[in-house]
Amino acid sequence: MDFAQLSRNISQRYSISSLIAFGVLLVLTIVILHQDSRIGKMEEKSKTNRFISKKSLDDKPDDTPSVVGGQFFDHTGGGSNLLCLPNDPIWANYTTEVEKGGYIYGSEYQLDLYPTNKLFSFANAKSLHEHNVPCAVCLTRQPAVVMMLPARTKCYDGWTTEYSGYLMTERHTHKGRHEYGLCTRS
């Protein structure tokens, strides 16, 4: 049987549109199976590569105490995102002079309306009112995530420094807030 005869037999049994539909279906099936395989591998890897930033009293580890920090509530400028600040900063160029740029303040719970807001029980809200908001950053054993850790020039033991620099943002009196960014050193 030559190619022309084979072609006629196929065209008699199947229409061109059904062959095209079959080809498209075959390609989509292959793509879906490939993506499913990749997703499965990523899910498996994510079980061993954990990076979690937590802001919960229950999840705060005792060996790395940290506090949530950010811009003062009534400043119009400065950083817009919250940071997990370590309690053991390592300064690059420390100064006791008053700085006039963007500020970072520790965050605290303000639950002075706890009897009326019904969000917390009376005892729980009273115990949290004006206390620091804790946070923790948990380490992964494999290099899966790069995290900017503010207020330190060196990593904790077991961590690897990828880059370092100065944390920057808008001046606290400027209109509009922007994320804290890192100017890296070469």
N, C-alpha and C positions, 0 to 999 in steps of 0.2 A: 504494500500500500504506500503510495507516494504522498507527499505533503498536501497536494491539491485535493486528493480524494479524502484524506483525513479532515481537511478543512471543511469540505462539503458535508461530511458525516456529522461533524460537530455543529455546523450551522443549521443542519436539518433538525437536530435534536434540541438545540438550545438557541434562544435568541441572543443577540448581541447585548441587549440591555440586561438579561439575566446573568450573562457572563460578567458584565461590568459590576453588577450588584454583588455577585459572588466574590469577585476580586476585592471590592471595597470591604465586604464583610470579613473576608480573610485578613486583610490588612488591619482592620479595627480590632479583630480578635487578638492578633499578635501584639498590637500596641497595648491593649488592655492587660493581657497576660504579663507583658514586660513591666508595665506600670505597677501592677499588683505585686510583682516580685520585688520591685524597688521599694514600694511602700512597706512591704513585709520586712525587708532588710533594715529600713530606717526605723521601723517600730522596734525591732529587736535591738538595734544599736541604741535607741533612746532609753531602753531599760537599763543600760550600763552607763550612759552618758547623761548624768543628771546635773542640771544647773537650775537652781530655784532661788529666787529672791522672795523672802517671806516677810510679811509684816503682821505677825501674829504672836501674841504672848506665849502661846503653847509651843511654837516652833523655834523659839529663840535659843540657840545653843549657849551653854554657859562659858565655853572656852573662847568664843569670838563675839563679845558683846558689841552691838552696834545700835545706832539710832537713826531714824528717818530724819532727813534734813532737807531744807529747801528755802525758798524765798519767804520773807516776812509777809503776813497775810494782807497788809494794806499797802505794800509797795507796788507801784504800777509797772516797774521794769524788773530786770533780773531773770533768773532761770525759771522755767515753767515746770520742769520735771522734778520729781522727788529723787533723792539720792539715799543710798544706804551708807551712812558714814561710820567708819570704825572709831572706837574709843581710844585707839592707840595710833594717832596720826604720826607720820614721819614727814617732817617739813623739808621743803626744798630751800626756800629763802624766807625764813621766819622773821617777822618784824613785829615789834610792839606798837608801832605807829598806827594811827587810825587810817584805815583804807577807805577810799571813797568810791569804789566801783560797785560790783555786784556782791551782795552778802549771802551767806548761808547760815541759816538758823536751824537749831534742832526743832523737831516737831513734837508737840505735846497734845494730849487729848483735852479738848475743851467741851466738857459735858455739863456745864452749869445749868442747863435746862433739863437735866435728867428726870426731875419729877413730872415734867409735862410732855416730853417728847416720846415717851413710851418705847423707845428703842432699846433701852437697857433696863435691867432690874435696878432698883434703887441702890442696893448694896454694891453691885458690880460697877455702876456708873460712878458712884461716890469714890470707889477705890481707884478708878482710872483717871478721874478728873485731875488735870494739870500734871499728869505723869508723862514721861517720854514715850514716844511710839517706838517700840523695838523693831528691829529687822535683822535678817540674817541672810548671808549669801553662802550657799552650799557648794562645795568643791566637787568637780567631776574628776575621775581618775584617768580619763582620756582627754586629749585636747580637742574638745568638741565645740567649745564656746569661748569667745573672747569677751571679757567683761572689763569695763572701766571701773576701777576701784578708787574713789576720790579720797583725798587727804592722806595719801601714802606715796612715797617714792620707791618703795620696795615691796615685793610680794610677800605674802605669808609663806612659811616653810612649806615646801611641796608644790608651790605654785610657780609658774614660769612667767617672767616679765616679757611681754610682747612689745610694749612701748611705754613711754612715760612722758610727762609734760605738765603743762599748767592748765587748770580748769578755768574756763572763760565763759562769760555770759554778758548780757547787757548791763549797763549801769542801773542801779536800783531805782533811779528816778525817771528813767526813760519810759516812754509809753509803749506798752506791748512787751510781753515776755517771750523769751526764746529758750530752747533747751540749753542746758549746760553743755559745753563742748570742750574738747581737749586739744590744745595746741601741742603737738608732739615735738620733742627734741630730736635732733639728728645725731 
